[in-house]
Amino acid sequence: MHTPHIPVLQEPINNIFNTLTQGIFLDCTLGYAGHSKMILEKHPDISLIACDQDKTALDFSFYSLKEFKNRITLYHCNFSEILKKIDAKNIKNIRGILADIGVSSLQLDQNERGFSINSDFLDMRMNQDETLSAFDVVNFYPQDKLAFIFKEYGELNDAWNLAQKIIKARNKKQITSAKELKEIIGLSKINSRKTQKVILAFQAIRIEVNKELEVLKDFLLQIENLKLQNCILAIISFHSLEDRIIKNFFKKWEKDCICNDKLFKCECGKKNSLGKTINKKVITANQDEIRLNPRSSCAKLRAFYFK
């Protein structure tokens, strides 16, 4: 069955999880099952628990994985909710966890989903059961709140002016499409950066709509509190804000000493390390993969081993 989405970094993911022999593989962002199908094919004694908040992707993957139906359990939920759905026995048997936290190519390409700057809609909800959409953010957020998300999530220095432009435009008429929003923002590039301002502004709105950074932090805190053993966690992110959060959590998890820096002497016993970072340097797509799938150029992979 042909997948409408090309999974990124398949070879590095395969290498990271090549030691799996038995137990449970948890795919927290199943998408169109590209990564999970590879794992199930290569590891016949592995069972899959997976989730996705996109019903279309979940329905496709259920059919795509039908040959493994006795080895899979699928849930419709956000990846920050999946761990709460798994019982204690299965949690202990998790040996691999994958989270690919980017937007799928199909979501980007579907006009009605409103992710693309050329869309006739303004939506950007990964889970369409949610109420907040990009239309609401663009048309009803006050200027200071708009400026905040452009500054914090888009890392745009002229965030206040950009918010002001949107306010002026929507005072004349509601902004109902991504195309309209693109025209308001413009296609100029940011000095010393290759990325267009409109791409970063759309990214900021999408992060706000889907609460992406909050969801990621919540997920990582849940992982931390589980005290997993003999388990590999791999996370693929697509922008610097997410990658920074992941990197900082991994650094925290590696530390033996968790005492306050102001203490003269360690009081914790220096036995608090949860494991080690597998790849000290972030893994990115090679040129061959980028040629085949240009969207992989932004992918960043980090992995951690819980001892």
N, C-alpha and C positions, 0 to 999 in steps of 0.2 A: 504494500500500500504506500503510495507516494506521499511523503510529508510536505506540507506547504511551507515549512519552516526549516531552515538549515541550522542545526545545532552547532554552536561555536566550540572551538578548542576540544574536539572529540579525541584527538590523539593524546594530548596531555591528561584529559580526564581518564582515558583508558589506562594510561601509565600510572596515575595516582592510585587507582583502585584495582591494580592488577594483582594484588595480594589477597583479595577477597576470596574466601573459599566457601563459607557458609554464613548463615545468619540473615539479617534484614538489611536491605539497602533502602534508604529513605530519600526519595526525590521530592523536595519541598516545592519545586516549581516545575511540574511535569511538562507543561506546554504540549508539544506535539510528540513527546515520548522519544525523541531522538537519542538522548543520552541513556535513558532507562532501558530502551530496547537493546542497545549495545551491551549494557551490563548484564541483562537477562540472557542474552545469547552467549556471552563469553563465560558466564558463571552459572552453570545449571543448578547449583544447590543454593542459590541466593533467592530469597523472596523479596518482593517489592511492596513497599507502602509509599503511596504518592498522593499529591494533591495539586490542585490548581484552582485559582479563583475565576478562571475563564471557562464557562460552561461549554463553549464551542470547542475549545482545545481538549477539554476533558472527555467529551463525547467522541471526538476523533481518536484520542489515545486509547479509550476503552476498546474501540473496534480494532485499532492497529495492534494492540497487545493481546488479542483474543487467543492466540496460540499459547500464551502464558497464563491463561485465566485462572488456573489453580494456584498460581504463585503471586497474584497481585491483589492489592486492596487499594481502591481509589476513593478520595474524598474531594468534595467541592468546598474549598475553603482557602483562605490566605495562608501563606507559609508560616506566619506567626501563630496560627491556630492549630496546626497539625499535631504538634507534640502533646497537646492537651487531649487529643482524640485517641492516643495510643496507650494501651494498658501497660502496667509496670513490667510485666513479663516480656513483652515485645520491646519495650525501651531498652532493657538489658541486653537484648539480642541484636541491637542495631550495630552494625560494623562499618557502615558507610553512610554519609549524608551529603547530598548535593543540593545546592541552591543556585540556580541561574536566574539572577534577579533583574534581568533586562526585559524590555518589551519585545515580544515576538515579531518576526517579519510580517506575519499575517495581520497582526493588530495594527502595525504601522501602515500596511498597504490597504486595509479595508477602509474605504471612504467613510462609511457610517460610524466608525469608531472614533474619528476626529483626532487622531494622533498626529497625522502628517500635516505639514504646513500648507499643503495644497488641498486639504479636505474641505468638503462643503458643509461639514458639521463641526461642532466644538464640544467634544465630550471628554475623551482621555481616561475614562474609567476602565480599569483592568477588570474589575468585577462590576457588571452592569446592574447588580442588585443594590449597589450603593447609591445614595441620593446625590451627594456632592459631585458636580461635574465641572469641567473647564468653563462651560457657559456661566455657571454660577460664580466662579472665581473672577472671571473677566468682567462680568456685568454688575456684580453686587459687592465685591470686596472694596473697602475704603482705600484711599490712596496710600496711607501708611502701611496697611497690610500687604497691598500689592508690592510696594517698594521693598518691604521686608523679604518676601519670597524671591523677588528678582535678585536681591543682594545676597541672601543666604544660600539659596538653592541654585541660582544661575550664576553667582559670583560676578555680577554685572556692576560696574562702578557707577553707571548713570541710572541706577535703579529708580531713583525718585523721579527723574525726568521721564523715564519710560512709563512709569505708573501714571504720571500726569497726562501723557499723550493718550493713554487708554481711557482715562476719565473723560477727557475732552471729546473723544470720539463717541463714547457710549452715551454722553449727554445729548448727542444729536439723534442717535438711534442705537438700539441694542446691537451688540456684536454677536452674530449668529453663526459664523463659520470661521474655520482656521484660516481660510484664504483672506478674509477681511482683517483678521488679527495680524497676519503676516504683512499686509499692506500698511497697517498702522505702525508696526514696529520697524519695517524696512529690511532690506537685505544687506546692509553694510556689515563689513567685517570689523572685528575688534582689533585695535592696534597690537601688533606683535603676536596675534593669535590667528590661526587658520579658520576657526569656527565663526560662523555668522552669529550676530547678536540674536536673531530670531530663533535660532536653534537652542541657544542657552535659555532664552525666555520661555520657550515651549517646554523645555526640560524642567524649569522651575515650576511651571504651572502643573505639569504632570506629577511632579514629586508632591506638591501640595494636595492635589486631588486624591492621590492614592496613599498619602501619608507614608511614603516609602522609607524615609530615614527613621521614623518612629517605629515602623514595623520591623525594620532590620535590627535596630537596637533591642527591641523586645525579644526577637527571635534569638539573638546572641546571648542575652541574659538567661533565657530559658535553657539554652544549650549549656551554659556555664553552671547553672544550678543542678543539672541532671547528674553531674559527676560521671560522665560516660567513661568507659574503659575499652581499650583495644578498638578504637573507632576513629575513622578518618572523616574529617569534615572538609569539603571543598566548596568554595563560593566564587561564582563568577559575577563580577559587577561591571558596570559600563560607564561610570563617571567617578571623578576624584573624591566626591563627598562620601559615597558608599565605600570606596576602597580605603579611605582614611579610617573610617569607623571599624572596618574589618581588621585592618592592620593594627590598630590600637588595642582591640580586643585580644588579638593573638599575642601581642607583646605582654599584655596583662596576664594572660593564661600561662605564659612561660615562666613567670617570676616565681622563684622559690620563696623570697621574702616579701610579705605584704604589709610590713610595718610602716607606720608614718615616717616619712623622710626626716622628720625633726627629732625622732628618737635617737639617743646616743648609742643604744645597743639593741640588737634584734631581740624581739620578745615572742616571735611567732614560730620559731623552730626551723625556719627555712625549709619547710617540706610542703609548700603550697602549690608547686608547679603542677598544672594539669596535663602537661605534655610538651610538645615542641612543634614549631612551625616547620612544615616540610620543605617549602621553597622560600628561602630568605628573600629572593628577588622575585617580584611579581612575574607571572607567566603571561605572555601575550601571544597573539596569533603571528605565525610566520608569514612571509610574503606570498607563499603559495596559497595559503588559506585566504588571505586578504584579497588576492586576485579572484578566487572563486566566490568569495562572500565578503564584499566590501564592509558590511556592517560588523564584521568580526574585528575590525581595526581598533575598536574602542574597548574590546573585552579584556578584563583583567582577572586573572585566576590566582587565588591564594588558598593554601591547604594547611590543615593542622591535624596532628596526630594526638589523640587522647590516650595516654599510656595506661 
